Amino acid sequence: MAARRAARVFCGMSANSKDEWLLNAFSLVLRQERTRVGISQEELAHRAGKSIRYISMLESRKHQPSLATLKSICDGLGVSMAYFVAEVERR
């Protein structure tokens, strides 16, 4: 039900609004999942093979990850990409 509502809202947005919505939702889920797992940005960066600065930029909505980066981050968090994307869609 929530997914349908989100899809209706999402479909009515402009391209820029959709990008902003996705970026905001992604950064929120990233921070929440990292905190839930109980690791620092530094530890996630190490696990994902990325820099601390890059993880910080993702969490502060200053960068968008590629699919390969998303996979690395999900692996570092110990969650599947499907789970992570579903969490983003719920926002």
C-alpha angles and dihedrals in degrees: 000000000000090000091055092049091048090049091053092049091045093050091054094056129095118248092258092049091049091051091049092046092051093046092049093047092046094051092047093051092044092054093043094049093046090050092045090054088048100235133130126239086254093056093046090049090052093047093046096043092241134118123266088238091056093051089048090051091051092050092048094050094247097121139031118222127229119235090257090054091047089053091050091049093048090050089050090051093045094239133115122252088239091057093047094048091047089054090050090050091052092060 
